[in-house]
Amino acid sequence: MDQNSSSEELQVITNDPVLVRTRMAIVQVLVWFFIYIDIFMLFTFFSKQAFRGNARYILFAHTLLVDSVYLLLSVLIVLLNYNYLLFPVGSCVLLCVILEIVSSCTPVTITAMCLERYVAICMPLRHADIATTGRTLAAITIISAYSSLTPFLDLFILIVISPPGYFATPTLCHYQIMILTEWHRFMRTVRYQVDLVLIVIIVLFCFVKITLAARTASGENKQSASKGKRTLLLHGLQLFLCLVDRLSPYTESVALECNLELYLIIRYFNYVALGITSKALSSIIYGLRDKKFFLALMYYTTCRFNHNIAT
């Protein structure tokens, strides 16, 4: 959004300050509530050696970490824009790059968690050899590097094509300050579609394989495969929310062309329902559904007074 539309947005916001304060209060409560949950779950993860040596929980902890960073940075940007604080483009770029990296990490990490479940259920004898701690950490490094490609490429293009003095221009912090041309925007759209197709293919492959394994398994193996299928369905929902959230700038730009007030409503809804909710699902999926992790959470929640949970 350009500077003129930002000024118009401020004008609309100040027309109903009570509504704006209410929305900001809701955002603050939700964000800090989920940050607290994520930090508490990270504490639980690092407190148990059994979790630190398990590939599934290592990937889960990485998701918690990047989601916490995303929530912190996104709420910071919301506060800056709410108070209409203008910063030079050069100061906002670093914040935008980090936010884009952690935002991109989440769907890729969830896809890796789906692959880990596929290996655990469909290749149980090889799971211990494939999903080692070292390989899991290497996978996290690859995920982080892959998620950094687009924002660093955007930064490089911005440095090359930006006019003189652009980095000193005061602006509200948002990622669109790094996208100056239509061909650059088109290139990002193509890259997003390629990522989307790859993620959908991998998740569908894992789901089909686990479903077939659940049909042919018996006893404890059948129960494990059925649980893995339900977990994959929840991961699919989380990925869907993450990917729809990545599409939100396009829907918001269409709304902005129609009506500014509609744009503000859609942007607020996208951030609360997609940005925050999609990050919160990680803790719900593994923190509450996973029995071992849930027992460890209850152990620390009760301040270790319940020794039955501890054992």
Solvent accessible surface area in square Angstrom, and as a share of the most:
residue,aa,sasa,rsa
1,M,49,0.22
2,D,92,0.48
3,Q,73,0.32
4,N,113,0.58
5,S,15,0.10
6,S,4,0.02
7,S,54,0.35
8,E,88,0.40
9,E,10,0.04
10,L,57,0.28
11,Q,124,0.55
12,V,44,0.25
13,I,36,0.18
14,T,82,0.47
15,N,117,0.60
16,D,65,0.34
17,P,58,0.36
18,V,104,0.60
19,L,77,0.38
20,V,20,0.12
21,R,142,0.52
22,T,67,0.39
23,R,55,0.20
24,M,26,0.11
25,A,54,0.42
26,I,79,0.40
27,V,3,0.02
28,Q,41,0.18
29,V,103,0.59
30,L,52,0.26
31,V,0,0.00
32,W,123,0.43
33,F,109,0.45
34,F,32,0.13
35,I,5,0.02
36,Y,146,0.55
37,I,40,0.20
38,D,2,0.01
39,I,96,0.49
40,F,50,0.21
41,M,8,0.03
42,L,23,0.12
43,F,103,0.43
44,T,0,0.00
45,F,11,0.04
46,F,122,0.51
47,S,43,0.28
48,K,58,0.25
49,Q,123,0.54
50,A,80,0.62
51,F,10,0.04
52,R,87,0.32
53,G,44,0.42
54,N,51,0.26
55,A,5,0.04
56,R,42,0.15
57,Y,4,0.02
58,I,13,0.06
59,L,8,0.04
60,F,0,0.00
61,A,8,0.06
62,H,19,0.09
63,T,1,0.00
64,L,1,0.00
65,L,94,0.47
66,V,10,0.06
67,D,0,0.00
68,S,8,0.05
69,V,45,0.26
70,Y,19,0.07
71,L,0,0.00
72,L,74,0.37
73,L,29,0.14
74,S,8,0.05
75,V,4,0.02
76,L,76,0.38
77,I,18,0.09
78,V,38,0.22
79,L,64,0.32
80,L,27,0.13
81,N,31,0.16
82,Y,72,0.27
83,N,82,0.42
84,Y,58,0.22
85,L,82,0.41
86,L,70,0.35
87,F,73,0.30
88,P,62,0.39
89,V,1,0.01
90,G,36,0.34
91,S,66,0.43
92,C,1,0.01
93,V,9,0.05
94,L,118,0.59
95,L,30,0.15
96,C,2,0.01
97,V,6,0.04
98,I,67,0.34
99,L,32,0.16
100,E,18,0.08
101,I,31,0.16
102,V,14,0.08
103,S,13,0.08
104,S,13,0.08
105,C,4,0.02
106,T,0,0.00
107,P,6,0.04
108,V,35,0.20
109,T,0,0.00
110,I,1,0.00
111,T,8,0.05
112,A,20,0.15
113,M,4,0.02
114,C,0,0.00
115,L,70,0.35
116,E,13,0.06
117,R,33,0.12
118,Y,34,0.13
119,V,18,0.10
120,A,22,0.17
121,I,26,0.13
122,C,41,0.24
123,M,52,0.23
124,P,85,0.54
125,L,170,0.84
126,R,141,0.52
127,H,42,0.19
128,A,80,0.62
129,D,99,0.52
130,I,52,0.26
131,A,22,0.17
132,T,52,0.30
133,T,54,0.31
134,G,49,0.47
135,R,143,0.52
136,T,9,0.05
137,L,95,0.47
138,A,52,0.40
139,A,35,0.27
140,I,25,0.13
141,T,90,0.52
142,I,118,0.60
143,I,11,0.06
144,S,38,0.25
145,A,59,0.46
146,Y,74,0.28
147,S,5,0.03
148,S,21,0.14
149,L,99,0.49
150,T,18,0.11
151,P,0,0.00
152,F,109,0.45
153,L,78,0.39
154,D,1,0.00
155,L,40,0.20
156,F,128,0.54
157,I,16,0.08
158,L,0,0.00
159,I,102,0.52
160,V,98,0.56
161,I,61,0.31
162,S,21,0.13
163,P,74,0.47
164,P,139,0.88
165,G,57,0.55
166,Y,37,0.14
167,F,70,0.29
168,A,74,0.57
169,T,60,0.35
170,P,74,0.47
171,T,14,0.08
172,L,10,0.05
173,C,4,0.02
174,H,38,0.17
175,Y,33,0.12
176,Q,60,0.27
177,I,11,0.06
178,M,0,0.00
179,I,6,0.03
180,L,65,0.32
181,T,40,0.23
182,E,129,0.58
183,W,134,0.47
184,H,0,0.00
185,R,79,0.29
186,F,142,0.59
187,M,61,0.27
188,R,44,0.16
189,T,33,0.19
190,V,62,0.36
191,R,60,0.22
192,Y,24,0.09
193,Q,95,0.42
194,V,74,0.43
195,D,31,0.16
196,L,52,0.26
197,V,82,0.47
198,L,91,0.45
199,I,16,0.08
200,V,64,0.37
201,I,104,0.53
202,I,53,0.27
203,V,20,0.11
204,L,102,0.51
205,F,89,0.37
206,C,0,0.00
207,F,57,0.24
208,V,77,0.44
209,K,81,0.34
210,I,0,0.00
211,T,21,0.12
212,L,89,0.44
213,A,24,0.19
214,A,7,0.05
215,R,176,0.64
216,T,118,0.68
217,A,27,0.21
218,S,84,0.54
219,G,61,0.59
220,E,147,0.66
221,N,107,0.55
222,K,88,0.37
223,Q,131,0.58
224,S,56,0.36
225,A,1,0.01
226,S,31,0.20
227,K,76,0.32
228,G,3,0.03
229,K,58,0.25
230,R,119,0.43
231,T,9,0.05
232,L,3,0.01
233,L,102,0.51
234,L,54,0.27
235,H,2,0.01
236,G,25,0.24
237,L,85,0.42
238,Q,1,0.00
239,L,7,0.03
240,F,124,0.52
241,L,27,0.14
242,C,6,0.03
243,L,19,0.10
244,V,44,0.25
245,D,22,0.11
246,R,56,0.20
247,L,71,0.35
248,S,11,0.07
249,P,57,0.36
250,Y,72,0.27
251,T,70,0.40
252,E,25,0.11
253,S,56,0.36
254,V,93,0.53
255,A,4,0.03
256,L,49,0.25
257,E,148,0.66
258,C,96,0.58
259,N,77,0.39
260,L,33,0.16
261,E,105,0.47
262,L,77,0.38
263,Y,13,0.05
264,L,17,0.09
265,I,83,0.42
266,I,47,0.24
267,R,76,0.28
268,Y,56,0.21
269,F,125,0.52
270,N,13,0.06
271,Y,34,0.13
272,V,30,0.17
273,A,29,0.23
274,L,17,0.09
275,G,1,0.01
276,I,2,0.01
277,T,55,0.32
278,S,0,0.00
279,K,6,0.02
280,A,4,0.03
281,L,23,0.12
282,S,5,0.03
283,S,3,0.02
284,I,78,0.40
285,I,2,0.01
286,Y,6,0.02
287,G,0,0.00
288,L,102,0.51
289,R,75,0.27
290,D,8,0.04
291,K,143,0.61
292,K,140,0.59
293,F,0,0.00
294,F,75,0.31
295,L,71,0.36
296,A,8,0.06
297,L,12,0.06
298,M,66,0.29
299,Y,30,0.11
300,Y,24,0.09
301,T,79,0.46
302,T,45,0.26
303,C,86,0.52
304,R,127,0.46
305,F,166,0.69
306,N,56,0.29
307,H,135,0.60
308,N,132,0.68
309,I,37,0.19
310,A,39,0.30
311,T,149,0.87
